[in-house]
Amino acid sequence: MELTATQAQFTTLLDNDVLARLEKMRLMPRRRLTNRSRGEHHAAKGGTSTEFADYRDYVAGDDVRYVDWNIFARLERPYVKLYRHEEEMHVVSIVDASSSMQFDGKFEKARQLAAAFGLMGLMNVERVSTFVCNHAGREPLFMPPCTGRVSRRRLFDFLEKIEGGGDFPIDQAVEAALRRHRGRGIVVLLSDFLTFGDLERPLNMLFSAGLEVFAVQILAPSEIDPEVTGDIRLVDCESGHTVDVSSAGDLLGIYQEHRLALEEELGILCRQRSGRFLSISSRDPLDWVLFDLLRRKGWAR
């Protein structure tokens, strides 16, 4: 049943009208890496079955052969029948929950995007799992793989209850998640990527594991365009280390060069491994990110 704005809020992460629109979307991987199990995504060699799985709303480009015309005659709305195919795609999200992500809405945006990507996977009968990484030295919080519309509440409850804070670098977080993850498909990395670690190694590991990277860098507006003057003390919120800076305004140009260089490097590292990269602000409207930016970039349709 389609969610509407007049119904009780289904989750605190996403408005009902956003959920209703997401249920009609699907992820668009480039490599289409799949596992020999069930799912809606066809591998290059095909593979179908006649075991019915679920319904979803028809979207432009869907094969009309799968439209349920009996339902259309009753409701005057087209719905597509989903079948259990021989092959499926795994959609796994790795959410950076370290202390740096607690600044100015970054962690909240990451949770919303994890919910959105997970919902798109569930509604297309893919296996969906989520890792949340906060404290180094501890195992990431883990939502085991699930699939289908009935798993929406499980996904949202998991993401609603998680708390941030810690010192888990995103490069180490990826390696920790891979020690537990099994399955080929898409990995959604949600982080500010503000780490001193080497990001090339974890991206290589994801590629070798058969996971196409969808990396989203989330920065606060003040990290994108800081307004500082005079003498200041910078404090690393994860390590507690401090740096005293005189005439901070003179360093803004150098800071911007380094920030843009990091963004360019992340984009190159992802593209070299057939992945994708976006950098957004934590204040960017969620509707614009999901229904405009992701579609224009070809991440979803």
Backbone as JSON, one array per atom type, in Angstrom:
{
  "sequence": "MELTATQAQFTTLLDNDVLARLEKMRLMPRRRLTNRSRGEHHAAKGGTSTEFADYRDYVAGDDVRYVDWNIFARLERPYVKLYRHEEEMHVVSIVDASSSMQFDGKFEKARQLAAAFGLMGLMNVERVSTFVCNHAGREPLFMPPCTGRVSRRRLFDFLEKIEGGGDFPIDQAVEAALRRHRGRGIVVLLSDFLTFGDLERPLNMLFSAGLEVFAVQILAPSEIDPEVTGDIRLVDCESGHTVDVSSAGDLLGIYQEHRLALEEELGILCRQRSGRFLSISSRDPLDWVLFDLLRRKGWAR",
  "N": [[0.85, -1.2, 0.0], [0.51, 2.19, -0.8], [2.23, 4.84, 0.8], [0.95, 7.82, 2.23], [0.76, 11.39, 2.82], [-1.24, 11.85, 4.66], [-1.36, 9.71, 6.37], [-0.21, 8.18, 9.46], [3.11, 8.99, 10.48], [5.56, 6.97, 9.09], [8.26, 6.55, 9.61], [10.8, 8.29, 11.46], [12.87, 9.17, 9.99], [12.36, 9.69, 7.27], [9.97, 11.51, 5.42], [6.53, 10.63, 4.77], [5.66, 11.17, 2.12], [8.09, 11.24, 0.79], [8.92, 8.58, 1.16], [6.95, 7.29, -0.36], [7.62, 8.1, -2.96], [10.22, 7.07, -3.18], [9.74, 4.34, -3.17], [9.11, 3.8, -5.75], [11.42, 3.96, -7.13], [14.55, 2.73, -8.44], [17.85, 1.39, -8.0], [20.73, 1.99, -10.05], [23.19, 0.3, -10.93], [26.47, 0.16, -12.46], [28.02, -2.09, -13.01], [26.49, -4.29, -12.38], [26.77, -6.51, -10.59], [26.01, -9.64, -9.34], [24.54, -12.24, -7.26], [24.18, -15.79, -7.12], [21.2, -16.28, -6.49], [18.01, -15.11, -5.41], [16.25, -12.24, -6.83], [15.65, -8.97, -8.36], [17.31, -7.83, -10.22], [18.79, -8.5, -13.3], [21.43, -10.62, -14.22], [24.22, -10.55, -16.53], [23.96, -12.87, -17.99], [21.34, -13.44, -17.77], [18.35, -15.09, -16.49], [15.55, -16.31, -14.99], [12.5, -16.85, -13.11], [9.31, -18.28, -12.19], [8.28, -17.75, -9.74], [6.33, -15.85, -7.74], [7.0, -12.73, -6.08], [6.48, -10.03, -5.1], [4.73, -6.83, -5.33], [5.22, -3.72, -7.04], [5.03, -0.16, -7.74], [4.49, 0.8, -11.13], [7.02, 2.18, -13.18], [8.3, 4.48, -15.6], [9.75, 2.86, -18.37], [9.75, 0.29, -17.39], [9.13, -3.19, -18.08], [6.26, -3.86, -19.79], [5.11, -6.31, -19.86], [5.1, -7.35, -17.37], [3.2, -6.03, -15.95], [0.39, -6.09, -13.82], [-2.59, -6.6, -15.03], [-5.1, -7.13, -14.06], [-5.19, -5.95, -11.52], [-4.81, -3.36, -12.39], [-7.21, -2.92, -13.73], [-8.99, -2.84, -11.61], [-8.02, -0.86, -9.83], [-7.16, 1.17, -11.41], [-4.52, 1.87, -11.65], [-1.19, 1.23, -12.59], [0.62, -1.64, -11.62], [3.61, -3.45, -11.1], [4.5, -6.84, -11.34], [6.72, -8.6, -9.32], [9.19, -11.08, -9.56], [10.89, -13.92, -8.2], [14.1, -14.09, -9.09], [16.86, -15.94, -10.48], [19.17, -14.73, -9.75], [20.55, -12.23, -7.61], [21.11, -8.9, -6.34], [23.21, -7.48, -3.91], [22.73, -4.93, -1.59], [24.58, -2.96, 0.35], [25.09, -0.78, 3.05], [27.51, 1.36, 4.46], [27.9, 3.19, 7.21], [29.4, 6.03, 8.42], [29.82, 6.77, 11.69], [31.36, 8.26, 13.36], [32.83, 10.74, 15.6], [33.32, 13.1, 14.18], [31.28, 13.16, 12.37], [29.13, 14.01, 13.78], [28.72, 16.64, 13.63], [26.84, 19.44, 12.82], [24.54, 18.23, 11.52], [25.46, 16.17, 9.84], [25.55, 13.41, 10.42], [22.85, 12.82, 10.7], [21.95, 13.28, 8.09], [23.35, 11.24, 6.82], [22.13, 8.96, 7.94], [19.55, 9.26, 6.91], [20.05, 8.98, 4.14], [21.07, 6.38, 4.09], [18.76, 5.02, 4.82], [17.17, 5.63, 2.59], [18.59, 4.51, 0.35], [18.59, 1.86, 1.2], [15.82, 1.31, 1.24], [15.16, 1.5, -1.49], [16.53, -0.75, -2.39], [15.2, -2.82, -0.97], [12.58, -2.65, -1.98], [12.93, -3.59, -4.48], [13.39, -6.22, -4.25], [15.98, -6.94, -3.44], [18.82, -8.06, -1.51], [19.46, -6.47, 1.53], [21.69, -4.86, 3.7], [23.26, -3.31, 6.59], [25.95, -1.49, 7.96], [27.18, 0.21, 10.8], [29.6, 2.35, 11.94], [31.38, 3.38, 14.68], [33.07, 3.41, 17.19], [36.47, 2.79, 17.24], [38.13, -0.36, 17.4], [35.98, -1.76, 18.27], [33.44, -4.01, 17.12], [31.62, -3.15, 14.15], [28.25, -1.89, 14.32], [25.6, -3.91, 13.19], [23.18, -4.66, 10.79], [21.75, -7.52, 9.82], [21.45, -9.15, 6.56], [18.4, -8.59, 4.78], [15.26, -8.73, 3.02], [12.72, -7.52, 0.75], [9.47, -5.88, 0.99], [8.39, -6.2, 3.55], [10.49, -5.86, 5.25], [10.98, -3.23, 5.69], [10.35, -1.86, 8.12], [12.16, -3.04, 9.88], [14.64, -2.14, 8.87], [14.35, 0.7, 9.18], [13.95, 0.93, 11.97], [16.41, 0.04, 12.93], [18.19, 2.03, 11.96], [17.11, 4.3, 13.16], [17.68, 3.94, 15.85], [20.41, 3.95, 16.22], [23.4, 5.44, 17.54], [25.76, 8.1, 17.34], [29.29, 8.98, 17.53], [32.63, 8.62, 18.34], [35.8, 7.17, 17.31], [36.32, 5.89, 14.91], [38.04, 5.47, 12.05], [37.12, 5.95, 8.62], [38.42, 4.4, 6.69], [39.39, 2.18, 8.12], [36.97, 1.3, 9.04], [35.67, 0.33, 6.77], [37.23, -1.95, 6.2], [36.69, -3.44, 8.51], [33.95, -3.92, 8.19], [33.96, -5.5, 5.88], [35.05, -7.86, 6.79], [32.92, -9.18, 7.73], [30.9, -9.07, 5.87], [29.16, -10.69, 3.16], [28.68, -11.17, -0.23], [27.9, -9.9, -3.53], [27.49, -6.79, -5.28], [26.25, -3.62, -4.61], [27.93, -1.16, -2.67], [27.23, 1.34, -0.4], [28.85, 4.09, 0.65], [28.84, 6.27, 3.3], [30.02, 9.13, 4.49], [32.15, 11.73, 5.88], [34.68, 11.49, 5.06], [36.94, 12.52, 6.25], [39.79, 11.74, 7.08], [42.96, 10.52, 8.21], [43.89, 8.27, 7.15], [44.71, 5.78, 4.59], [42.84, 5.73, 1.76], [42.83, 4.31, -0.56], [43.43, 1.57, -0.24], [41.1, 0.38, 1.19], [39.14, 0.85, -0.79], [40.11, -0.66, -2.89], [39.77, -3.18, -1.76], [36.99, -3.34, -1.57], [36.31, -3.33, -4.27], [37.54, -5.72, -5.09], [35.97, -7.47, -3.68], [33.72, -7.58, -5.15], [31.96, -5.43, -5.07], [30.32, -2.58, -6.09], [31.16, 0.75, -5.72], [29.28, 3.3, -4.27], [29.91, 6.25, -3.29], [29.31, 8.77, -0.94], [30.14, 11.86, 0.05], [29.66, 13.78, 2.89], [29.5, 16.96, 4.0], [29.6, 19.66, 6.35], [28.14, 22.95, 5.99], [29.91, 24.92, 7.0], [32.28, 23.6, 6.79], [32.62, 23.42, 4.12], [32.69, 26.07, 3.28], [34.3, 27.83, 5.24], [34.13, 30.44, 7.69], [36.3, 32.2, 9.17], [38.37, 34.23, 11.22], [41.25, 35.99, 12.5], [43.01, 34.81, 15.47], [42.84, 31.39, 16.26], [41.97, 28.28, 17.91], [42.19, 25.03, 16.88], [40.48, 22.0, 17.37], [40.67, 18.55, 17.29], [37.95, 16.57, 17.09], [37.85, 13.85, 17.48], [40.37, 12.78, 18.24], [41.23, 14.65, 20.07], [43.43, 16.25, 19.81], [45.07, 19.42, 19.51], [45.51, 22.45, 17.61], [47.05, 25.53, 17.34], [46.29, 28.44, 15.59], [47.39, 31.3, 13.93], [46.17, 34.26, 12.48], [44.0, 33.13, 10.88], [42.47, 33.62, 8.65], [44.24, 33.94, 6.53], [44.88, 31.37, 5.88], [42.76, 30.22, 4.65], [42.63, 29.95, 1.88], [44.56, 27.95, 1.39], [43.36, 25.87, 2.79], [41.0, 25.47, 1.26], [42.13, 24.59, -1.13], [43.18, 22.1, -0.32], [40.83, 20.81, 0.49], [39.33, 20.65, -1.91], [41.15, 19.17, -3.37], [41.09, 16.75, -2.01], [38.45, 15.99, -2.54], [38.59, 15.69, -5.34], [40.46, 13.61, -5.49], [39.07, 11.51, -4.22], [36.97, 11.16, -6.02], [38.4, 10.3, -8.3], [39.59, 7.91, -7.35], [37.3, 6.35, -6.92], [36.12, 6.25, -9.5], [38.14, 4.95, -10.93], [37.77, 2.41, -10.11], [35.42, 1.63, -11.18], [33.4, 2.84, -9.76], [31.31, 5.34, -8.09], [31.05, 8.8, -7.12], [29.97, 11.39, -4.94], [29.77, 14.66, -3.59], [28.2, 16.34, -1.03], [26.34, 18.85, 0.81], [25.45, 18.92, 4.27], [23.25, 20.41, 4.63], [21.89, 20.4, 2.27], [18.77, 20.08, 0.59], [16.9, 17.16, 1.21], [15.03, 16.07, -0.61], [15.92, 17.16, -3.03], [18.47, 15.97, -3.28], [17.8, 13.21, -3.46], [15.82, 12.96, -5.53], [16.54, 14.55, -7.62], [19.43, 15.08, -7.89], [20.59, 12.41, -7.64], [19.27, 11.12, -9.72], [20.0, 12.64, -11.98], [22.71, 12.1, -12.02], [22.67, 9.48, -12.63], [22.55, 7.46, -10.73], [20.23, 6.35, -9.82], [16.84, 5.63, -10.86]],
  "CA": [[0.0, 0.0, 0.0], [1.33, 3.4, -0.93], [2.15, 5.75, 1.94], [0.55, 9.18, 1.9], [1.05, 12.37, 3.86], [-2.32, 11.86, 5.64], [-1.19, 8.6, 7.27], [0.77, 8.38, 10.52], [4.48, 8.96, 9.98], [6.06, 5.6, 9.13], [9.58, 6.61, 10.21], [11.26, 9.64, 11.75], [13.97, 9.51, 9.09], [11.88, 10.14, 5.96], [8.54, 11.81, 5.36], [5.75, 9.63, 4.02], [5.65, 11.44, 0.68], [9.4, 10.82, 0.29], [8.88, 7.12, 1.09], [6.11, 6.86, -1.49], [8.37, 8.31, -4.2], [11.36, 6.16, -3.19], [9.29, 2.99, -3.46], [8.99, 3.65, -7.2], [12.74, 4.12, -7.72], [15.47, 1.6, -8.38], [19.26, 1.71, -8.15], [21.25, 1.72, -11.38], [24.63, 0.01, -10.92], [27.13, 0.04, -13.76], [28.62, -3.4, -13.22], [25.44, -5.3, -12.19], [27.33, -7.7, -9.96], [24.92, -10.33, -8.67], [24.8, -13.52, -6.62], [23.25, -16.82, -7.58], [20.08, -16.42, -5.56], [16.87, -14.45, -6.01], [16.33, -10.8, -6.91], [15.03, -8.43, -9.56], [18.33, -7.42, -11.17], [19.26, -9.57, -14.17], [22.86, -10.66, -14.54], [24.43, -10.47, -17.97], [23.52, -14.1, -18.62], [19.91, -13.6, -17.59], [17.92, -15.98, -15.43], [14.25, -15.92, -14.47], [11.68, -17.92, -12.56], [7.9, -17.91, -12.16], [7.85, -17.64, -8.35], [5.94, -14.47, -7.45], [7.62, -12.2, -4.86], [5.87, -8.82, -4.56], [4.31, -5.82, -6.3], [5.64, -2.33, -6.85], [4.45, 0.75, -8.72], [5.11, 0.87, -12.45], [7.74, 3.41, -13.52], [8.63, 4.53, -17.02], [10.85, 1.99, -18.75], [9.51, -1.08, -16.96], [8.57, -4.09, -19.08], [4.79, -3.9, -19.6], [4.67, -7.7, -19.75], [4.98, -7.69, -15.95], [2.11, -5.27, -15.34], [-0.78, -6.9, -13.44], [-3.72, -5.89, -15.63], [-6.28, -7.3, -13.21], [-5.14, -4.87, -10.53], [-5.01, -2.1, -13.11], [-8.65, -2.78, -14.03], [-9.71, -2.51, -10.38], [-7.53, 0.35, -9.16], [-6.79, 2.15, -12.44], [-3.11, 2.23, -11.45], [-0.37, 0.08, -13.0], [1.57, -2.24, -10.68], [4.47, -4.45, -11.74], [4.72, -8.05, -10.56], [8.13, -8.96, -9.14], [9.4, -12.52, -9.42], [12.18, -14.31, -7.65], [15.0, -14.5, -10.16], [17.95, -16.8, -10.05], [20.3, -13.95, -9.3], [20.17, -11.04, -6.87], [22.15, -7.94, -6.03], [23.26, -7.12, -2.5], [22.92, -3.49, -1.34], [25.08, -2.81, 1.71], [25.47, 0.58, 3.41], [28.47, 1.53, 5.55], [27.64, 4.54, 7.72], [30.4, 6.59, 9.32], [29.15, 7.37, 12.85], [32.4, 8.8, 14.23], [32.52, 12.04, 16.21], [33.33, 14.19, 13.19], [30.0, 13.14, 11.67], [28.08, 14.55, 14.64], [28.73, 18.09, 13.47], [25.96, 20.18, 11.92], [23.58, 17.45, 10.75], [26.05, 15.22, 8.88], [25.15, 12.04, 10.75], [21.42, 12.7, 10.39], [21.84, 13.13, 6.63], [23.85, 9.9, 6.48], [21.09, 7.99, 8.29], [18.46, 9.4, 5.94], [20.46, 8.4, 2.86], [21.13, 4.93, 4.26], [17.37, 4.54, 4.77], [16.67, 5.76, 1.22], [19.21, 3.49, -0.49], [18.1, 0.56, 1.65], [14.44, 1.13, 0.81], [15.16, 1.2, -2.92], [16.92, -2.14, -2.54], [14.14, -3.7, -0.47], [11.4, -2.62, -2.85], [13.25, -4.31, -5.71], [13.67, -7.61, -3.84], [17.4, -7.18, -3.28], [19.24, -8.24, -0.12], [19.92, -5.19, 2.07], [22.3, -4.91, 5.03], [23.81, -2.02, 6.99], [26.97, -1.41, 9.01], [27.38, 1.54, 11.38], [30.93, 2.29, 12.55], [31.65, 4.54, 15.53], [34.25, 3.31, 18.04], [37.53, 1.91, 16.78], [38.39, -1.45, 18.33], [34.74, -2.5, 18.47], [32.82, -4.44, 15.88], [30.55, -2.25, 13.69], [26.86, -2.3, 14.49], [25.3, -4.63, 11.96], [21.85, -5.17, 10.51], [21.94, -8.63, 8.87], [20.71, -9.03, 5.3], [16.97, -8.83, 4.73], [14.76, -8.41, 1.69], [11.28, -7.39, 0.59], [8.72, -4.79, 1.59], [8.13, -6.45, 4.96], [11.69, -5.54, 6.03], [11.15, -1.78, 5.83], [10.35, -1.46, 9.52], [13.42, -3.5, 10.47], [15.68, -1.2, 8.44], [14.17, 2.01, 9.78], [14.18, 0.83, 13.41], [17.86, -0.06, 13.15], [18.83, 3.33, 11.72], [16.6, 5.28, 14.13], [18.19, 3.7, 17.2], [21.87, 4.04, 16.32], [23.96, 6.68, 18.06], [27.08, 8.39, 16.83], [30.34, 9.34, 18.46], [33.71, 7.64, 18.38], [37.03, 7.5, 16.6], [36.52, 4.84, 13.91], [38.33, 6.05, 10.72], [36.31, 5.3, 7.59], [39.2, 3.38, 6.0], [39.37, 0.99, 8.97], [35.58, 0.85, 9.14], [35.39, -0.49, 5.58], [37.87, -3.25, 6.38], [35.95, -4.17, 9.55], [32.68, -4.38, 7.61], [34.22, -6.56, 4.9], [35.33, -9.12, 7.48], [31.64, -9.82, 8.05], [29.98, -9.04, 4.74], [29.25, -11.65, 2.07], [27.75, -10.88, -1.32], [28.3, -8.96, -4.56], [26.46, -5.82, -5.61], [26.55, -2.2, -4.4], [28.2, -0.68, -1.32], [27.01, 2.77, -0.25], [29.71, 4.66, 1.7], [28.31, 7.56, 3.75], [31.05, 9.63, 5.39], [32.79, 12.98, 5.48], [35.98, 11.08, 4.53], [38.0, 13.32, 6.87], [40.63, 10.74, 7.73], [44.39, 10.54, 7.88], [44.21, 6.96, 6.62], [44.84, 5.56, 3.16], [41.54, 5.3, 1.25], [43.0, 3.45, -1.73], [43.38, 0.16, 0.17], [39.73, -0.12, 1.38], [38.41, 0.86, -2.06], [40.57, -1.85, -3.62], [39.17, -4.35, -1.13], [35.58, -3.36, -1.96], [36.27, -3.73, -5.68], [37.88, -7.13, -5.16], [34.87, -8.23, -3.09], [32.59, -7.56, -6.07], [31.03, -4.39, -4.65], [30.45, -1.31, -6.79], [31.13, 1.8, -4.7], [28.51, 4.54, -4.34], [30.46, 7.02, -2.17], [28.71, 10.09, -0.75], [30.8, 12.68, 1.05], [28.73, 14.72, 3.51], [30.22, 18.0, 4.72], [28.81, 20.77, 6.88], [28.38, 24.19, 5.24], [31.1, 25.62, 7.5], [33.46, 22.87, 6.31], [32.73, 23.72, 2.69], [33.06, 27.49, 3.15], [34.47, 28.34, 6.61], [34.29, 31.88, 7.91], [37.11, 32.37, 10.38], [39.34, 35.33, 11.19], [42.02, 36.14, 13.72], [43.69, 33.66, 16.05], [41.9, 30.37, 16.71], [42.51, 26.96, 18.29], [41.46, 23.93, 16.27], [40.46, 20.8, 18.21], [40.21, 17.34, 16.63], [36.88, 16.06, 17.95], [38.01, 12.42, 17.7], [41.62, 12.5, 18.96], [41.44, 15.66, 21.09], [44.62, 17.04, 19.51], [44.78, 20.83, 19.23], [46.47, 23.22, 16.81], [46.82, 26.97, 17.43], [46.5, 29.08, 14.29], [47.37, 32.75, 13.9], [45.7, 34.81, 11.2], [43.37, 32.0, 10.2], [41.95, 34.03, 7.35], [45.26, 33.76, 5.51], [45.0, 29.96, 5.56], [41.55, 29.71, 4.02], [42.93, 29.54, 0.51], [45.23, 26.66, 1.45], [42.35, 24.9, 3.21], [40.14, 25.16, 0.12], [42.9, 23.78, -2.07], [43.25, 20.75, 0.21], [39.49, 20.22, 0.47], [39.0, 20.32, -3.29], [42.05, 18.1, -3.8], [40.55, 15.51, -1.44], [37.24, 15.65, -3.31], [39.01, 15.2, -6.65], [41.12, 12.32, -5.29], [38.04, 10.51, -3.94], [36.27, 10.9, -7.28], [39.27, 9.52, -9.18], [39.72, 6.57, -6.79], [36.05, 5.62, -7.16], [35.94, 6.0, -10.94], [39.12, 3.96, -11.38], [37.26, 1.09, -9.7], [34.06, 1.57, -11.72], [32.47, 3.34, -8.76], [30.79, 6.69, -8.25], [31.32, 9.67, -5.97], [29.28, 12.67, -4.84], [30.01, 15.45, -2.38], [27.03, 17.17, -0.76], [26.29, 19.56, 2.08], [24.45, 18.38, 5.19], [22.06, 21.27, 4.55], [21.2, 20.24, 0.98], [17.45, 19.47, 0.77], [16.9, 15.73, 0.94], [14.28, 15.83, -1.85], [16.78, 17.5, -4.17], [19.51, 14.95, -3.4], [17.25, 11.92, -3.87], [14.98, 12.93, -6.72], [17.15, 15.36, -8.68], [20.86, 14.82, -8.06], [20.88, 11.0, -7.91], [18.75, 10.77, -11.04], [20.83, 13.27, -13.01], [24.01, 11.43, -12.03], [22.5, 8.1, -13.09], [22.64, 6.49, -9.64], [18.91, 5.75, -9.64], [15.82, 6.17, -11.77]],
  "C": [[0.88, 1.24, 0.0], [1.12, 4.3, 0.27], [1.76, 7.13, 1.47], [0.8, 10.08, 3.08], [-0.02, 12.37, 4.94], [-2.2, 10.71, 6.64], [-0.2, 8.96, 8.36], [2.17, 8.22, 9.96], [5.07, 7.57, 10.17], [7.42, 5.52, 9.8], [9.95, 8.06, 10.46], [12.33, 10.11, 10.77], [13.49, 10.15, 7.79], [10.4, 10.42, 6.04], [7.82, 10.78, 4.5], [5.73, 9.89, 2.52], [6.98, 11.09, 0.04], [9.45, 9.3, 0.16], [8.09, 6.65, -0.12], [6.85, 7.03, -2.81], [9.56, 7.35, -4.3], [10.94, 4.74, -3.57], [9.16, 2.74, -4.96], [10.34, 3.73, -7.9], [13.54, 2.83, -7.62], [16.89, 2.08, -8.6], [19.76, 1.26, -9.51], [22.76, 1.49, -11.33], [25.19, -0.09, -12.32], [27.55, -1.4, -14.04], [27.6, -4.53, -13.09], [26.02, -6.62, -11.67], [26.26, -8.37, -9.11], [25.4, -11.65, -8.09], [23.79, -14.54, -7.13], [22.23, -17.1, -6.51], [18.92, -15.7, -6.19], [17.08, -12.95, -6.06], [15.72, -10.31, -8.2], [16.06, -8.06, -10.61], [18.81, -8.62, -11.97], [20.78, -9.49, -14.29], [22.99, -10.67, -16.05], [23.91, -11.72, -18.67], [22.04, -14.38, -18.4], [19.58, -14.52, -16.45], [16.61, -15.52, -14.85], [13.6, -17.12, -13.81], [10.25, -17.42, -12.55], [7.39, -17.79, -10.74], [7.58, -16.18, -8.02], [6.55, -14.01, -6.14], [6.85, -11.03, -4.28], [5.37, -7.97, -5.7], [5.08, -4.53, -6.03], [5.02, -1.49, -7.94], [5.22, 0.68, -10.04], [5.82, 2.21, -12.61], [8.13, 3.32, -14.99], [9.86, 3.7, -17.33], [10.69, 0.56, -18.31], [8.88, -1.89, -18.09], [7.08, -4.26, -18.83], [4.29, -5.34, -19.5], [4.47, -8.11, -18.29], [3.92, -6.86, -15.24], [0.96, -6.22, -15.02], [-2.03, -6.16, -13.91], [-5.0, -6.08, -14.84], [-6.34, -6.22, -12.13], [-5.37, -3.52, -11.2], [-6.49, -1.87, -13.4], [-9.43, -2.37, -12.78], [-9.32, -1.15, -9.82], [-7.21, 1.49, -10.12], [-5.39, 2.73, -12.19], [-2.27, 1.03, -11.83], [0.6, -0.36, -11.9], [2.32, -3.35, -11.4], [4.64, -5.63, -10.79], [6.22, -8.35, -10.51], [8.23, -10.46, -8.9], [10.77, -12.79, -8.83], [13.05, -14.84, -8.78], [16.13, -15.35, -9.6], [19.1, -16.01, -9.47], [19.82, -12.68, -8.62], [21.38, -10.14, -6.66], [22.07, -7.61, -4.54], [23.53, -5.62, -2.39], [23.33, -3.34, 0.12], [25.51, -1.37, 1.93], [26.47, 0.53, 4.56], [28.39, 2.98, 5.99], [28.73, 4.93, 8.7], [29.66, 7.3, 10.46], [30.16, 7.95, 13.83], [32.05, 10.21, 14.67], [32.49, 13.17, 15.19], [32.02, 14.27, 12.43], [28.86, 13.72, 12.51], [27.9, 16.05, 14.45], [27.71, 18.54, 12.43], [25.15, 19.28, 10.97], [24.15, 16.42, 9.8], [25.58, 13.8, 9.15], [23.67, 11.82, 10.44], [21.21, 12.52, 8.89], [22.3, 11.74, 6.19], [22.8, 8.84, 6.8], [19.92, 8.05, 7.31], [18.81, 8.76, 4.61], [20.58, 6.88, 2.95], [19.72, 4.33, 4.21], [16.84, 4.57, 3.34], [17.26, 4.69, 0.31], [18.72, 2.09, -0.1], [16.69, 0.29, 1.19], [14.38, 0.82, -0.68], [15.57, -0.25, -3.18], [15.82, -3.09, -2.12], [12.96, -3.78, -1.42], [11.66, -3.29, -4.19], [13.77, -5.71, -5.42], [15.16, -7.92, -3.85], [17.7, -7.42, -1.79], [19.89, -6.95, 0.37], [20.5, -5.4, 3.46], [22.97, -3.57, 5.31], [24.84, -2.2, 8.09], [27.06, 0.03, 9.49], [28.64, 1.48, 12.23], [31.18, 3.55, 13.37], [32.96, 4.4, 16.32], [35.26, 2.32, 17.48], [37.82, 0.85, 17.84], [37.15, -2.25, 18.67], [34.2, -2.94, 17.11], [31.75, -3.42, 15.45], [29.18, -2.79, 14.06], [26.38, -2.84, 13.15], [23.83, -5.02, 11.9], [22.01, -6.26, 9.46], [21.08, -8.48, 7.63], [19.23, -9.37, 5.44], [16.49, -8.4, 3.35], [13.25, -8.23, 1.74], [10.68, -6.24, 1.38], [8.55, -4.96, 3.1], [9.32, -6.07, 5.84], [11.9, -4.05, 6.2], [11.25, -1.36, 7.27], [11.65, -1.87, 10.21], [14.57, -2.55, 10.12], [15.56, 0.13, 9.15], [14.41, 1.97, 11.29], [15.67, 0.78, 13.73], [18.52, 1.3, 13.03], [18.35, 4.4, 12.7], [17.28, 5.16, 15.48], [19.7, 3.9, 17.32], [22.29, 5.42, 16.82], [25.38, 6.86, 17.53], [28.05, 8.74, 17.93], [31.39, 8.25, 18.54], [34.86, 8.07, 17.5], [37.36, 6.48, 15.52], [36.8, 5.48, 12.55], [37.59, 5.27, 9.64], [37.11, 4.23, 6.86], [39.24, 2.08, 6.8], [37.96, 0.42, 9.08], [35.21, -0.04, 7.95], [35.99, -1.88, 5.75], [37.15, -4.09, 7.43], [34.63, -4.72, 9.01], [32.89, -5.55, 6.66], [34.55, -7.89, 5.57], [34.04, -9.89, 7.77], [30.71, -9.93, 6.85], [30.25, -10.15, 3.74], [28.24, -11.26, 1.0], [28.26, -9.8, -2.25], [27.15, -8.0, -4.84], [26.94, -4.39, -5.45], [26.91, -1.98, -2.93], [28.06, 0.83, -1.31], [27.85, 3.26, 0.92], [29.2, 6.05, 2.04], [29.23, 8.1, 4.83], [31.46, 11.03, 4.98], [34.17, 12.72, 4.9], [37.12, 11.96, 5.05], [38.86, 12.39, 7.71], [42.07, 10.93, 7.32], [44.81, 9.22, 7.23], [44.27, 6.92, 5.1], [43.51, 5.0, 2.64], [41.66, 4.38, 0.04], [42.86, 1.98, -1.37], [41.94, -0.32, 0.39], [38.92, -0.12, 0.09], [38.83, -0.32, -2.93], [39.91, -3.11, -3.07], [37.69, -4.46, -1.51], [35.44, -3.83, -3.4], [36.54, -5.23, -5.82], [36.76, -8.02, -4.61], [33.64, -8.24, -3.99], [31.54, -6.54, -5.7], [31.33, -3.1, -5.42], [30.22, -0.18, -5.8], [30.23, 2.95, -5.12], [28.94, 5.36, -3.12], [29.83, 8.41, -2.12], [29.46, 10.79, 0.38], [29.82, 13.72, 1.57], [29.53, 15.69, 4.36], [29.26, 19.05, 5.23], [29.1, 22.03, 6.06], [29.64, 24.92, 5.7], [32.39, 24.88, 7.16], [33.68, 23.13, 4.83], [33.22, 25.15, 2.49], [33.2, 28.11, 4.53], [34.65, 29.85, 6.64], [35.01, 32.07, 9.24], [38.09, 33.53, 10.16], [40.11, 35.34, 12.5], [42.7, 34.87, 14.16], [42.67, 32.67, 16.58], [42.66, 29.12, 17.16], [41.61, 25.91, 17.69], [41.6, 22.69, 17.13], [39.91, 19.64, 17.39], [39.19, 16.66, 17.54], [37.03, 14.57, 18.24], [39.26, 12.09, 18.51], [41.87, 13.47, 20.1], [42.67, 16.51, 20.87], [44.23, 18.48, 19.13], [45.9, 21.44, 18.38], [46.09, 24.69, 16.93], [47.2, 27.61, 16.09], [46.41, 30.58, 14.44], [46.97, 33.23, 12.51], [45.08, 33.73, 10.34], [42.87, 32.36, 8.81], [42.95, 33.82, 6.23], [45.37, 32.31, 5.06], [43.8, 29.4, 4.82], [41.79, 29.24, 2.59], [43.6, 28.18, 0.46], [44.23, 25.56, 1.83], [41.46, 24.49, 2.03], [40.86, 24.32, -0.92], [42.95, 22.33, -1.62], [41.88, 20.07, 0.17], [39.11, 19.79, -0.95], [39.89, 19.2, -3.83], [41.57, 16.75, -3.26], [39.32, 15.05, -2.21], [37.61, 15.08, -4.68], [39.64, 13.81, -6.53], [40.08, 11.22, -5.04], [37.27, 10.15, -5.22], [37.09, 10.02, -8.21], [39.38, 8.08, -8.68], [38.47, 5.74, -7.04], [35.88, 5.28, -8.63], [36.91, 4.96, -11.46], [38.68, 2.53, -11.06], [35.8, 0.93, -10.11], [33.01, 2.01, -10.72], [32.05, 4.77, -9.05], [31.01, 7.48, -6.97], [30.51, 10.96, -6.08], [29.72, 13.36, -3.55], [28.83, 16.4, -2.2], [27.19, 17.88, 0.58], [25.22, 18.91, 2.96], [23.18, 19.2, 5.18], [21.35, 21.17, 3.2], [19.85, 19.57, 1.22], [17.46, 18.01, 0.36], [16.16, 15.4, -0.36], [15.15, 16.09, -3.06], [17.86, 16.44, -4.37], [18.95, 13.67, -3.99], [16.62, 11.94, -5.25], [15.5, 13.79, -7.87], [18.59, 14.91, -8.9], [21.15, 13.35, -8.4], [20.39, 10.58, -9.28], [19.61, 11.37, -12.13], [22.19, 12.59, -13.13], [23.91, 9.97, -12.45], [22.63, 7.05, -12.01], [21.33, 5.73, -9.47], [17.97, 6.32, -10.69], [14.43, 5.82, -11.22]]
}
